[in-house]
């Protein structure tokens, strides 16, 4: 099992901030999330809009292999800050 944390509009669409999923890859996580929350499919279509971290490291390859108890964070790009 891995823990999945959803942020911003991903959390709003799913209606949950975190959940546990049995998955071997990041792609498995995304597919399971779409299965459970079909409206997420539209957000995941725009891959450059989705940031995925595993245990604090940004992951670009959805074939990334997961280990038991990994923590996956899914969020949109963050912008703004001080000028």
Secondary structure, DSSP 4 states (H G I P E B T S, - for coil): -EEEEE-HHHHHHHT-SEEEE--SBHHHHHHHHHHH-TTHHHHHH-GGGEEEEETTEE---TTPBP-TT-EEEEEE-------
